[in-house]
């Protein structure tokens, strides 16, 4: 029973403890969560503060950059302003110097030397030159357009002759009464002379000038059917009883007019045919004119007391068919405006003459009234009737004055139109047309180039450096020394230049290829490296047998890589040791020893000891002939192989029992067949060269193996170079101890 009670109590205790434990766990978890949130918030605040600080720092940096850029711009503007002021000062100085003849000579001498104009930048100099070129292009285009215009200026004169008339119209007449008359015009010969100017532009013509023309016309006068004029009147003291009648037959008025005219014509010359035509106006004024009345006259008297009239009664001065021809009277003409046209042919192709001949047909018609009635009728005509002949009351029937028919009252409203048609011949002289010459273009500013020399280690400027500048195309050279600031500058034609510099105590600079283009100003910076004091070290060599590694008493000679001059020769000690006093560098060591194959070895000496191994001469050994060179893809041995071939020949001559087999090898470039032929040819070339040097032919055999036995990879140039080789194998020694070496 107790056990049951204990179990019940224990269960009740556990029931109370479990919720409490769960509550504790929940409280602990809440504490940890709050702490995590606080840490996250603090971290976020920290990140936010960090970002704010970064933004402020970036903003400060940007402000600093802007301030720096602003200062740089201000500095550049100040430098540009300073350059402009310097340019203005130089221009003013040049202008002042030009005013003096002595200064002008000095300036000319100075400008002849190469110099650099630093007053303008390359861009400004180019802009200035291009502006000058554009101005000259524009002027030359105008000059070329003027010179190429198809235009001719001519001066000439002409004469013309033909049919002329002074057409009259508007003369009032009355055929019933004995007043008025009618006229009938009949033309006559007319013509004139003129001179003028003619402009031809392409096919078009324009002519202007001055000419004098004369017009002739005969005016028939009548008012009766038979073509006569009757005039009756009474004469005192018999006016009431007797009537006098005058019959004018064949009466005519010959009119002549002279006009000075200014023609203005426009027309065209045909291209394919030698024809031309012109039309226009002629404005003129009358300068001379005359009128002359002529005809016959019959007088009759009718007496009212007589049945028939009295005829041919001499005592009464009666006449029949009495001719009269009165003196000419002057006529004044007014303005004339005529329409004119002509068509003609150019005679140049048939008449080879320097002036141009033109033959044409023309017609002029004055469409204005050329009659000045008031000027044509003198004061005496005002008292006359409407007849051109006025009788007087005298006993002599022939005593009467005459005047122009155009001065009568019948012609008060008359019009006169001059007319001339005929042939015209003109002679024209072409005027020399001045030529406009084109302007020459300014010489292009030669590019500017500066060379700045400085010490490679200290970066200080080097003055007195001898700089040689060579144009690679023309070979033209210029040599100048840098100034104390280490600068050399000048102008050079566009092209490529090779620039080198030398100075005592310095290594010559590497040759630099500098391309100079138009409108440039480049400064080439060249460093010079000081020559260090020579340091002599000791080159040590140990010579060993290749198989036994025993020392070999070998003879050695050392030469430079670039030539065959022997720098040092020595004999190794009994322990195979050689030492030579040489500076650091690259050398070729040639070693020989009795019973060993000679060896050429390249040594890169930097204060160290070189170990060299020699191969004992015996049958079967294979040796590559070093320093043997052939022409590319050919079997010709180059002269640079002389030492190698001479040494090999000496070895064979000094060891007559040795026989060899020569083998040629190539790389894998090209076909197998071509490489095989090339390898055989090179092996035989070596054999033939040795024969020429005195080696017996039967001691040597040769073959080629092409690309089959390569010793390196053919995918690289270095590998292919190793594969291109000639080797020889010692095939026999005659069982002799080989003592002679080369």
C-alpha positions in Angstrom: 0.0 0.0 0.0 2.9 2.3 0.9 4.4 1.6 -2.4 1.2 2.6 -4.1 1.2 5.9 -2.2 4.9 6.5 -3.0 4.2 5.9 -6.7 1.2 8.2 -6.6 3.2 11.0 -4.9 6.1 10.5 -7.3 3.8 10.8 -10.3 2.2 13.9 -8.8 5.7 15.5 -8.3 6.7 14.7 -11.8 3.5 16.2 -13.1 4.3 19.5 -11.3 8.0 19.5 -12.3 7.5 19.0 -16.0 5.4 22.2 -16.7 7.9 24.2 -14.6 10.8 22.9 -16.6 8.9 23.7 -19.8 8.3 27.2 -18.5 11.9 27.7 -17.6 13.0 26.5 -21.1 10.5 29.0 -22.6 11.8 31.9 -20.5 15.4 31.0 -21.5 14.5 30.9 -25.1 12.8 34.2 -24.9 15.9 35.7 -23.3 18.1 34.4 -26.1 15.7 35.6 -28.8 15.6 39.1 -27.3 19.4 39.1 -27.0 19.7 38.1 -30.7 17.3 40.7 -31.8 19.2 43.4 -29.9 22.5 42.2 -31.4 20.9 42.2 -34.9 19.6 45.7 -34.4 23.0 46.9 -33.1 24.6 45.3 -36.1 22.2 47.0 -38.5 22.8 50.3 -36.7 26.5 49.7 -37.1 26.2 48.8 -40.8 24.1 51.9 -41.3 26.6 54.1 -39.6 29.4 52.5 -41.6 27.5 53.1 -44.9 26.8 56.7 -43.9 30.4 57.2 -43.1 31.4 55.7 -46.5 28.9 58.0 -48.3 30.4 61.0 -46.5 33.8 59.9 -47.3 32.9 59.4 -51.1 31.2 62.7 -51.1 34.3 64.4 -49.6 36.5 62.6 -52.1 34.3 63.7 -55.0 34.4 67.3 -53.7 38.1 67.0 -53.5 38.3 65.7 -57.0 36.1 68.5 -58.3 38.3 71.0 -56.6 41.4 69.4 -58.0 39.9 69.4 -61.5 38.8 73.0 -61.2 42.3 73.9 -60.2 43.8 72.0 -63.1 41.3 73.7 -65.5 42.2 77.1 -64.1 45.9 76.2 -64.4 45.4 75.1 -68.1 43.5 78.3 -68.8 46.2 80.4 -67.3 48.8 78.5 -69.3 46.8 79.0 -72.5 46.4 82.7 -71.8 50.1 83.0 -71.1 50.8 81.3 -74.4 48.5 83.7 -76.2 50.2 86.7 -74.6 53.5 85.2 -75.5 52.4 84.8 -79.1 51.1 88.4 -79.2 54.4 89.6 -77.7 56.4 87.7 -80.3 54.2 89.1 -83.2 54.7 92.6 -81.9 58.4 92.0 -81.6 58.6 90.6 -85.1 56.6 93.6 -86.5 58.9 96.0 -84.8 62.0 94.2 -86.0 60.6 94.2 -89.6 60.5 98.0 -89.6 64.2 98.2 -89.6 66.2 96.8 -92.6 69.0 95.5 -90.3 66.5 93.8 -88.1 64.8 92.3 -91.2 68.0 90.8 -92.3 68.7 89.3 -88.8 65.1 88.0 -88.7 65.5 86.4 -92.2 68.8 84.7 -91.1 67.2 83.5 -87.9 64.1 82.1 -89.6 66.2 80.2 -92.1 67.5 77.9 -89.2 65.3 75.0 -88.0 63.4 76.0 -85.0 60.2 75.2 -83.1 57.4 77.7 -82.9 55.9 77.1 -79.5 53.5 80.0 -79.7 50.8 77.8 -81.3 49.7 74.3 -80.4 49.6 71.7 -83.1 45.8 72.0 -83.4 46.0 75.8 -83.6 48.7 75.7 -86.2 46.7 73.2 -88.3 43.5 75.3 -88.0 45.4 78.4 -89.1 46.9 76.6 -92.1 43.6 75.1 -93.1 41.9 78.5 -92.9 44.5 79.9 -95.3 44.1 76.9 -97.6 40.3 77.4 -97.6 40.7 81.1 -98.4 43.0 80.3 -101.3 40.7 77.5 -102.5 37.9 80.0 -102.7 39.9 82.6 -104.5 41.4 80.1 -106.9 37.9 78.6 -107.7 36.8 82.1 -108.7 39.9 82.6 -110.8 39.4 79.2 -112.5 35.7 79.9 -113.1 36.6 83.2 -114.6 39.4 81.8 -116.8 37.2 78.9 -118.0 34.2 81.0 -118.9 33.3 80.8 -122.6 33.2 84.5 -123.2 34.7 86.9 -125.8 34.9 90.7 -125.9 35.0 92.3 -129.3 35.4 95.7 -130.9 34.4 96.3 -134.5 32.9 98.4 -137.2 30.4 97.8 -140.0 29.0 99.2 -143.1 25.5 98.7 -144.5 23.7 99.6 -147.7 20.3 98.9 -149.1 16.8 100.2 -149.9 15.6 103.1 -147.7 12.4 105.0 -147.4 10.9 107.7 -145.3 7.3 106.4 -145.1 4.9 109.3 -144.7 1.3 108.9 -143.5 -1.5 111.1 -142.2 -1.2 114.0 -144.7 -4.6 115.5 -145.0 -5.9 116.3 -148.6 -9.1 117.2 -150.4 -9.3 116.0 -154.0 -12.5 118.0 -154.7 -11.4 121.4 -153.6 -8.3 123.1 -154.7 -6.8 122.6 -151.3 -4.6 119.9 -149.8 -2.7 117.2 -151.7 -1.9 113.5 -151.5 1.5 112.0 -151.5 3.0 108.8 -152.9 6.3 107.6 -151.5 9.0 105.9 -153.5 12.2 104.6 -151.8 15.8 105.1 -152.8 19.3 104.0 -151.8 20.3 104.3 -148.2 23.0 103.1 -145.8 25.3 103.9 -143.0 28.5 103.2 -141.0 28.9 102.2 -137.4 31.2 101.0 -134.7 30.6 99.1 -131.4 31.2 96.5 -128.8 30.1 92.9 -128.9 29.9 90.4 -126.0 29.7 86.7 -126.7 28.9 84.4 -123.8 28.8 80.8 -125.0 26.2 81.0 -127.8 24.6 84.3 -126.8 25.4 87.7 -128.3 25.0 91.2 -127.1 25.9 94.2 -129.3 25.9 97.9 -128.6 27.5 100.8 -130.4 26.8 104.0 -132.4 26.1 104.4 -136.1 25.1 107.0 -138.7 22.4 106.1 -141.2 21.0 108.0 -144.2 17.5 107.5 -145.6 16.3 108.7 -149.0 12.7 109.0 -150.2 10.9 110.7 -153.1 7.4 111.9 -152.3 5.1 112.3 -155.3 2.6 115.2 -154.8 -0.8 115.6 -156.5 -4.5 116.3 -155.9 -5.8 115.7 -159.5 -6.6 112.5 -161.3 -3.8 113.1 -163.8 -1.3 113.4 -161.0 -1.0 117.2 -161.1 -1.9 120.0 -158.7 -4.0 123.0 -159.9 -3.9 126.3 -158.2 -6.1 129.3 -159.4 -6.3 132.8 -158.0 -6.9 136.4 -159.2 -4.3 139.1 -159.6 -4.8 142.8 -159.1 -6.0 144.9 -160.8 -7.8 142.2 -162.8 -8.8 139.9 -159.9 -12.5 140.2 -160.7 -12.2 139.7 -164.4 -9.2 137.4 -164.9 -8.3 134.1 -163.2 -4.7 132.8 -163.2 -4.4 129.0 -163.1 -1.1 127.2 -162.4 -0.8 123.5 -163.2 2.0 121.7 -161.4 2.8 118.4 -163.0 5.3 115.7 -162.0 5.8 117.5 -158.7 7.9 115.7 -156.2 9.7 116.3 -153.0 13.1 114.5 -152.5 13.6 113.9 -148.8 17.0 113.0 -147.2 17.5 112.2 -143.6 20.6 111.5 -141.5 20.3 109.9 -138.1 22.8 109.1 -135.4 21.6 105.9 -133.7 22.6 103.7 -130.7 21.8 100.0 -131.5 21.2 97.5 -128.7 20.9 94.0 -130.1 20.7 90.5 -128.6 21.1 87.3 -130.4 22.8 83.9 -130.8 25.6 82.1 -132.7 24.7 78.6 -133.7 27.1 75.8 -132.7 27.0 73.5 -135.7 26.4 76.0 -138.4 28.3 79.3 -139.0 25.1 81.3 -138.7 24.0 84.0 -136.2 21.0 86.2 -135.7 20.4 89.4 -133.7 17.4 91.5 -132.9 16.8 94.6 -130.8 16.2 98.4 -130.9 18.0 101.4 -132.3 17.4 104.8 -130.6 18.5 107.8 -132.6 18.1 111.4 -133.4 18.1 113.3 -136.7 21.2 115.4 -137.2 20.8 116.3 -140.9 18.0 116.5 -143.4 17.0 118.2 -146.7 14.1 118.6 -149.0 14.1 119.6 -152.6 11.0 120.4 -154.7 11.1 119.7 -158.5 8.7 119.3 -161.4 7.0 121.2 -164.3 4.5 124.1 -164.4 2.0 125.4 -167.0 0.3 128.7 -166.5 -3.1 129.7 -168.0 -5.3 132.8 -167.7 -9.1 132.8 -168.0 -10.6 136.2 -169.0 -14.3 136.3 -168.3 -14.8 138.6 -171.3 -13.2 136.2 -173.7 -14.7 133.0 -174.8 -11.5 131.0 -174.7 -8.5 131.2 -172.4 -5.3 132.7 -173.4 -2.4 130.4 -174.0 1.2 130.9 -174.9 0.9 134.7 -174.8 4.3 135.8 -174.1 3.4 139.4 -173.3 1.4 138.0 -170.4 4.3 135.6 -169.3 2.3 132.5 -169.9 4.4 129.3 -170.0 3.8 125.7 -170.8 5.7 122.8 -169.2 8.2 125.0 -167.6 10.7 122.9 -165.6 11.6 124.2 -162.2 14.2 122.8 -159.8 14.4 124.8 -156.6 17.3 124.7 -154.2 17.1 122.3 -151.3 15.8 123.4 -148.0 16.8 122.0 -144.7 14.6 119.6 -142.7 14.9 118.9 -139.0 14.1 115.4 -137.8 13.2 114.4 -134.4 13.7 111.3 -132.3 13.7 107.9 -133.9 13.2 104.5 -132.3 13.5 101.6 -134.7 13.1 97.9 -134.4 15.9 96.0 -136.0 16.8 92.4 -136.9 19.5 90.7 -138.8 20.6 87.2 -139.8 24.0 86.4 -141.2 26.9 84.0 -141.7 30.4 83.9 -140.1 33.0 84.0 -142.8 35.9 82.9 -140.5 36.1 79.3 -141.8 36.4 80.4 -145.4 38.5 83.6 -144.9 41.6 83.0 -142.8 42.0 86.4 -141.3 42.7 87.6 -137.8 39.6 89.8 -137.6 36.2 88.1 -137.7 34.1 88.8 -140.7 30.3 88.8 -140.6 28.0 89.1 -143.6 24.3 89.6 -142.9 20.9 90.8 -144.1 19.2 93.4 -141.9 16.0 95.4 -141.7 15.3 98.6 -139.6 11.9 100.1 -139.1 11.3 103.2 -137.1 8.0 102.9 -135.3 8.1 106.3 -133.7 7.2 109.5 -135.6 10.5 111.0 -136.7 8.9 114.2 -138.1 9.2 117.3 -136.0 6.6 119.5 -137.8 7.2 122.7 -135.9 10.9 122.4 -136.5 10.4 121.5 -140.1 8.1 124.4 -140.9 10.1 127.7 -140.9 8.5 131.0 -140.1 8.0 131.8 -143.8 5.8 128.7 -144.2 3.2 129.9 -141.7 1.9 132.4 -144.3 1.7 129.8 -147.0 -1.2 127.7 -148.1 -1.2 124.0 -147.9 1.0 123.7 -151.1 4.7 123.2 -151.0 5.0 125.9 -153.8 3.6 129.3 -153.1 3.0 131.8 -156.0 3.5 135.5 -155.6 1.5 138.3 -157.2 4.3 139.3 -159.6 4.5 139.6 -163.4 7.0 136.6 -163.5 5.0 133.4 -163.1 8.2 131.5 -162.1 8.8 133.8 -159.2 7.5 131.7 -156.3 9.1 130.1 -153.2 9.2 126.4 -152.4 9.4 124.5 -149.1 9.3 120.9 -148.0 6.0 119.2 -148.4 6.4 118.1 -144.7 6.3 121.8 -143.7 2.8 122.5 -145.1 -0.4 122.7 -143.2 -1.5 119.5 -144.9 1.3 117.7 -143.1 0.6 119.1 -139.7 -0.6 115.7 -138.5 1.7 113.6 -140.7 4.0 110.9 -139.5 7.4 109.8 -140.9 8.8 106.3 -140.3 12.4 105.7 -141.5 12.9 102.3 -143.1 16.1 100.6 -144.2 16.7 97.1 -145.5 19.8 95.7 -147.1 23.1 94.0 -146.6 25.6 94.5 -143.8 29.3 93.6 -143.5 31.0 93.8 -140.1 34.6 93.3 -139.0 35.2 92.3 -135.3 38.4 92.2 -133.4 38.7 90.0 -130.3 40.0 91.9 -127.3 42.6 90.2 -125.3 41.0 88.9 -122.1 43.1 89.4 -119.0 43.8 86.2 -117.2 43.3 85.8 -113.5 46.2 84.0 -111.9 45.7 81.5 -109.1 47.4 82.0 -105.8 50.0 79.6 -104.5 49.2 77.7 -101.4 51.3 78.4 -98.3 53.9 75.9 -97.5 52.7 73.4 -95.1 54.2 73.9 -91.6 56.7 71.1 -91.1 56.0 68.9 -88.1 57.8 69.8 -84.9 59.7 67.3 -82.8 61.7 67.5 -79.6 64.2 65.0 -78.1 64.7 65.0 -74.4 67.7 63.1 -73.0 68.0 62.1 -69.4 70.0 59.8 -67.1 68.2 56.5 -66.7 69.0 56.2 -62.9 68.8 59.8 -61.7 66.2 61.0 -64.2 68.3 64.2 -64.6 68.5 66.0 -67.9 71.6 65.4 -69.9 73.2 68.2 -71.9 75.7 67.8 -74.7 74.3 64.5 -75.9 75.0 64.0 -79.6 71.7 63.1 -81.2 71.6 61.9 -84.8 68.3 62.0 -86.6 68.1 60.1 -90.0 65.2 60.1 -92.4 64.8 56.4 -93.3 63.5 57.2 -96.8 65.8 60.0 -98.1 68.8 59.1 -95.9 69.1 62.8 -94.9 70.7 63.3 -91.6 70.9 66.0 -88.9 73.1 65.9 -85.9 72.8 68.3 -83.0 73.7 68.3 -79.3 71.1 68.7 -76.6 71.2 72.0 -74.6 71.9 72.2 -70.9 68.2 71.3 -70.3 68.7 68.1 -72.2 66.4 69.2 -75.0 66.8 69.3 -78.8 64.0 70.5 -80.9 63.4 71.3 -84.6 61.1 71.0 -87.6 61.2 67.9 -89.8 59.4 66.8 -93.0 56.7 64.1 -92.5 58.1 60.7 -92.6 59.9 58.1 -90.5 63.1 58.9 -88.6 65.7 56.8 -86.9 67.0 58.5 -83.7 70.1 57.6 -81.9 72.1 59.3 -79.1 75.6 59.0 -77.7 77.5 60.6 -74.8 80.8 59.8 -73.2 80.4 57.7 -70.2 77.0 56.3 -71.3 75.9 53.4 -73.4 74.5 54.4 -76.8 70.7 54.5 -76.7 68.7 51.9 -78.6 67.8 53.1 -82.1 64.2 54.4 -82.0 62.0 54.6 -85.1 59.8 57.7 -84.7 57.0 58.4 -87.2 56.5 62.2 -87.7 53.1 63.2 -89.1 51.7 66.5 -90.2 50.8 69.2 -87.6 52.4 67.4 -84.7 54.6 68.5 -81.8 55.9 65.4 -80.1 58.7 65.2 -77.5 60.5 61.9 -77.5 62.0 61.0 -74.2 65.2 58.9 -74.4 67.1 57.6 -71.3 70.8 56.9 -71.4 72.3 54.3 -69.1 75.7 55.1 -67.5 78.5 52.7 -68.4 79.6 51.1 -65.1 83.3 50.7 -64.3 84.5 47.3 -65.7 84.7 44.6 -63.2 87.1 41.7 -63.9 86.2 38.3 -62.5 87.9 34.9 -62.9 86.2 32.3 -65.1 87.0 28.8 -63.9 86.5 25.7 -66.0 86.9 22.0 -65.1 87.4 19.6 -68.0 86.4 15.9 -67.5 86.2 12.7 -69.5 82.6 12.2 -70.4 82.6 8.5 -69.3 85.1 8.2 -66.5 84.7 11.8 -65.2 88.5 11.9 -64.8 90.2 15.2 -65.4 91.5 15.9 -68.9 94.5 18.1 -69.7 92.8 20.1 -72.5 93.7 23.2 -74.4 91.1 25.9 -74.4 90.6 29.1 -76.4 87.7 31.6 -75.7 86.1 33.9 -78.2 83.1 36.3 -78.1 79.8 35.3 -79.5 79.9 37.8 -82.3 83.3 37.2 -83.8 86.2 34.6 -83.8 88.9 36.8 -82.2 90.6 34.8 -79.5 90.1 36.6 -76.2 92.0 34.0 -74.1 94.0 30.7 -74.7 95.3 28.4 -72.0 96.3 24.8 -71.2 94.4 23.0 -68.4 96.5 21.7 -65.4 96.9 18.0 -64.8 93.7 18.1 -62.7 91.8 19.6 -65.7 91.4 23.1 -64.2 91.4 26.3 -66.2 91.0 29.9 -65.0 90.8 33.1 -67.1 90.5 36.8 -66.1 87.3 37.9 -68.0 84.4 40.2 -67.3 80.8 38.8 -67.1 79.3 37.9 -70.4 78.7 35.2 -73.0 81.6 33.3 -74.6 82.4 30.3 -76.8 84.9 27.9 -75.3 86.7 25.7 -77.8 88.5 22.7 -76.1 90.7 20.1 -77.6 92.7 17.2 -76.1 94.6 14.3 -77.5 92.3 11.4 -78.1 89.1 13.4 -77.6 86.6 15.0 -79.9 87.0 18.8 -79.9 84.1 20.6 -78.4 82.6 24.1 -78.8 80.5 25.1 -75.8 78.6 28.4 -75.1 79.3 29.7 -71.6 77.2 32.4 -69.9 79.7 33.6 -67.3 78.4 35.3 -64.1 81.2 34.7 -61.6 80.8 30.9 -61.5 82.7 27.7 -62.5 81.8 25.7 -65.6 82.2 22.0 -65.9 82.9 20.7 -69.5 82.9 17.1 -70.6 84.9 15.8 -73.6 84.1 12.6 -75.5 86.9 10.1 -76.2 87.4 9.3 -79.8 86.4 5.8 -80.8 84.4 4.0 -83.4 80.6 4.6 -83.3 80.5 7.9 -81.6 78.2 10.5 -83.2 79.1 14.2 -83.2 77.0 17.2 -84.3 78.9 19.8 -86.3 78.4 23.0 -84.3 78.3 26.5 -85.8 77.5 25.1 -89.3 75.1 27.4 -91.2 73.3 26.9 -94.6 71.3 29.3 -96.7 67.5 29.0 -96.1 66.1 25.9 -97.8 69.4 25.5 -99.8 72.5 23.4 -99.6 74.9 26.4 -99.8 77.3 26.6 -96.8 77.4 30.2 -95.5 80.8 31.9 -94.9 80.0 32.1 -91.2 80.7 28.3 -91.0 84.4 28.7 -92.0 85.8 28.0 -88.5 83.7 24.9 -88.0 84.6 23.4 -91.4 88.3 24.4 -91.0 88.5 22.6 -87.6 86.8 19.5 -88.9 89.1 19.3 -91.9 92.2 19.8 -89.7 91.1 16.9 -87.5 90.6 14.5 -90.4 93.9 15.5 -92.0 95.9 15.1 -88.8 94.2 11.7 -88.2 94.4 10.0 -91.6 93.2 6.6 -90.3 89.8 8.1 -89.2 86.8 7.5 -91.5 83.4 9.2 -91.0 79.8 8.9 -92.1 78.1 12.3 -92.6 74.3 12.5 -92.0 72.0 15.4 -92.8 68.7 16.1 -90.9 65.9 18.6 -91.4 62.8 19.8 -89.6 59.2 18.7 -90.5 58.3 21.8 -92.5 57.6 21.0 -96.2 57.0 17.7 -97.9 58.9 14.5 -97.0 60.4 14.3 -100.5 61.7 17.8 -100.4 63.2 17.4 -96.9 64.9 14.1 -97.9 66.5 15.9 -101.0 67.6 18.8 -98.8 69.1 16.6 -96.1 71.1 14.6 -98.7 72.3 17.8 -100.4 73.5 19.3 -97.2 75.4 16.1 -96.2 77.1 16.0 -99.6 77.8 19.7 -99.4 79.8 19.1 -96.2 81.6 16.1 -97.8 82.5 18.1 -100.9 83.8 21.0 -98.9 86.1 18.6 -96.9 87.3 17.1 -100.2 88.2 20.6 -101.4 90.2 21.1 -98.1 92.3 18.0 -98.8 90.5 15.1 -97.2 90.4 12.0 -99.3 86.9 11.2 -100.6 87.1 7.5 -99.8 87.3 8.3 -96.1 83.8 9.9 -96.1 80.3 8.7 -96.9 77.2 10.8 -96.8 73.4 10.3 -96.6 70.3 12.2 -95.7 67.6 11.2 -93.4 65.1 14.1 -93.9 62.8 14.6 -90.9 62.7 11.0 -89.7 65.2 11.3 -86.8 64.2 14.5 -85.0 65.7 15.3 -81.6 63.1 17.9 -80.6 59.5 18.9 -81.1 58.8 20.3 -84.5 55.9 22.5 -83.2 58.2 25.3 -82.0 60.9 27.3 -83.7 63.5 26.3 -81.1 62.7 22.6 -81.7 62.8 22.9 -85.5 66.2 24.7 -85.2 67.6 21.8 -83.2 66.3 19.3 -85.8 68.1 21.1 -88.7 71.6 19.7 -88.2 74.5 17.8 -89.8 76.2 15.1 -87.8 79.0 12.7 -88.5 79.7 9.3 -87.0 83.3 7.9 -86.7 83.1 4.6 -88.6 86.8 3.6 -88.2 90.0 4.6 -86.5 92.4 2.0 -88.0 93.1 0.6 -84.6 95.3 3.5 -84.0 95.5 5.7 -80.9 94.2 9.0 -82.0 96.6 11.7 -80.7 96.2 14.5 -83.2 93.4 16.9 -82.5 92.1 20.1 -84.0 
